[in-house]
Structures are given as structure tokens and as C-alpha cells.
């Protein structure tokens, strides 16, 4: 079996890393034009950590520490927060490069390997979550990083080695990759582990399994030594809180709808056909593994905002390396080689819009007119290198119920199924939800709080999804609070005041 040229592979990898990094860093600031709420959530966590607070121990989040430590590495060394975020992506891409190179070189055909390296590096360094919207955002950066590692572990487990087998190396990388999920976003670990474990057992790759288990155990022991047992108990508690939350049971479309609605049913069909064709190609162990792996990929997609089908990338590569030779296997009159080629082409076309959004995002970032942006944290001039597009930041748009008592539409309220208006200490709260204008919202409420002359370092419990007012005024972050609201009252017992916006982002 032919392998890709190491020199060409390395050249593409380095060119992809340097090129994407240069375009991303070129403006000298991180420019944000979408998902500002998620960005404030990230900033809230990062600046808490800069003060020495520890995720889970001191505030609530279901995300693992590796979602933040690469950024914190640069932030604590004097970088502005925008530069720290951008350089963190370069750091992650650099650290993953040896594993990406090894996976492509040891598992893929030359052309597939070259494209795989470019796609994976681009995914890590993108400035968009994917999808089809052109907005610039670091929102859900941890999902992109996790998927890049997911590509690696899936192919190391399912794709046959080309040339000499290196089970210890495979096992160490699998153990590191699965451990990475635990410390980044545990959904990936829970969803991908069953399929990976099944294929390794069915293939009797005992050395790989042993190396992976030893690596995982060592990673757990090191983390236990560094973070302590209380950290892990609180981490598990945060995960259970979010899993049981009714506020955000999923990031968008319900699971059944995601599999069956008109815009995504083609993806479900492709997943089923991949399983059938790989089975018909004679790869029965791989097909059985896919019976667990594909549902896991669907579940991750369901949990991630935008339901972006990034699982197609390793599936495309896997189909191309598992294709039998033309005419070698013909089932019911169909050449399986042709069938796998056709379905991999269909998968490429289905993922192409997202791939183009990801690939173009550093270029769009480089081409922005920076004069149309303004600092996202006006109270922190040392961190003016994270900027938000002014029109989005100042356009205050909201959804508001109009069928209220006294209105001509009140007679329709009952048939519309409206609930009774909420009240807080006798004050009615309008059914209002903001959809844009985060910076204007923070600025104006912070100005009101300044006029109220609250004591310095007061802690606020905010009845809204985002609560980063301490970055805009003389407040302290809420001890044991939740930078992003998941449905409970985290930190309320430590609050000096409760802030209830009449119209928020809930």
C-alpha cells in the first residue's frame, strides 16, 4: 500500500499552519462579528482564571480546563486577550501537528492524506464554528479542537496501517486523544469511546488497547495529583447539573428532528449507507464498530450548536482507504468500489459549505475594515485587542410579546398559549428576549449600576444567560457562580445583590 510522501505531507502541514495563522493574526486584534454572547461567556471564564480562580472549584462550567488553558498560557504572560486567543489556536495546532502528520502518513493514501492534513489544521485555526454563516467568531472553539482530535482517534482505530504497524504509538496517541476529550469536552469521550473500544477489541489489537489504557491512567493520575479530588467531584457535579438542566437540554434542534428533518435527512442517509457499503466491502469488524461510532457522531452533532456534520471528514477518509479494488467486490450487481466512491463524493458535497466557511474565516478576518469595530471590553484598555463590530454591538433588537392587557391583540393571548407574566417581588417582568446589542446592553446597565453607587467589589447574581458585568465595573466575580446560566442558582448564596434585567438574553 502506497504512503504519502513525508516531505510533501510536512510541507502542506506547515503551509496550512503558517498561512492560516498569519491571516488570523494579521489585523493585530481578534475581530468578532457573531456570537458575542458566547464570547462574553469565554471572557468571563478567562479573566476569572487570570485572578487565580479554578474552573469547577470556584465557578460552574461543564467545559474542561483544556478549553481555556491554552489561552490562559498567553494571557498570564502579558498578551492582550484577543492576541492570547489567536495565539492559543496556533499553539494547539502546533501541538497536534505530529499526531496529524502520523495519522495521515500511517493510514491514508497520498491524495487523501494531503487533503486531510489541510482540513484538520484549518479546522483548528478557523475563526468560525462552521455552518454557512460568514460571521467571525471564536464561539465553541473547543468543539473544533475536539473534532480535530476526533479525526485522529477515529482513523487510528478504524483505518488499517499502511506499511509497518506501530501499535504502541497508536495506543499512546489514542490514550492521549481520549484523555484530551475528558479535559476539554467530555461529550466527545462518551460518544466516541464505545465505537473505538469495540473495533479495537474485535481486531484483537491488544497492544494498542494496553498502551491506550496505560496512557489514560497516567493522564488521570497526573490530573488527580495536580488538581486534587475535589476538582473532579465538582467537575462531575457541573456535568450532572447541565445534563439535568431544562434550560438547554440541547444546543438547537432536538435529536429526532436532527436525524429526520428535511435539511439533515441526507446526512442520516449517508451515515447509514456508509455502514452498509463498508459491511458489503467485507470489513465486518469496521462495520460493527460503526454501529456504535456513527450514533456517537450523531449525538455530538446534536449537542453542538449549528449541528455541523464534521464527522463526515473521517468517514470520507475511511471510505477511501477501505475501498476494494475496482471489480473486486460486486454485490447485487453494484461494484462496491464505485459505491464507496460515489457516497464519499456525496459526503464531500454535503460538508463543502461548512468546509468553505471554516477555510475562508481567517481570510475574512484578515480583510476586515478594523475601523468598523470597537473594543469589546471598554473598561479594560489593556485588552482592547478584542473587538466587536460596532453595528452588531449597538443594534439592540428584541423579541417582545405584544398581546398584553389593554392591547388589541390581548383577545388572542389565550389561544396563543401564552403563560402568565413573571413577577419579581411584585414587579412585572415583560416577556422580552434580546437578540443583539450585547455591548450596548452591558454599557447601559453598567452605567445604571455605577449611579447606584454599590459598594466596591460587590458580587452580583444576574438572572440572565450572560453575567459578565464585573468586567464593566467595580464588581467582583460571583463566587461559585455560573458565567453561563444552565438552570440552577449557582452562587446565589454568595451574592450581595440580585440583578434582574427586564429584557435579557435568556
Buried (B, 14 or more C-beta within 10 A) or exposed (E): EEBBBEEEBBEBBBEBBBBBBEBBBBBEBBBBBBBBBBBBBBBBBBBBBBEEBBBBBBBBBBBBBBBBBBBBBBBEEEBBBBBBBBBBBBBBBEEBBEBBBBBBBBBBBBEBBBBBBBBBBBBBBBBBBBBEBEBBBBBBBBBBBBBBBBBBBBBBBBBEBBEEBBBBBBBBBBBBBBBBBBBBBBBBBBBBBBBBBBBBEBBEBEBBBBBBBBBBEBBBEEBEEEBEEEBBEBBEEBBEBBEEBEEBEBBBBEBEBBBEEEEBEBBBEBBEBBBBBBBBBBBEBBBBBBEBBBBBBBBBBBBBBBBBBBBBBBBBBBBBBBBBEEEEBBBEEEBBBEBBBBBBEBBBEBBEEBBEBBBBBBBBBBEBEEEEBBBBBBBBEEBBBBBBBEEBBBBBEBEEBEBBEEEEEEEEBEEEEBEEEEEEEEEEBEBBBBEBBBBBBBBEBBEEBEEEEBEEEBBBBBBBBBBBBBBBBBBBBBBBBBBBBBBBEBBEEEBBBEBBBEBBBE
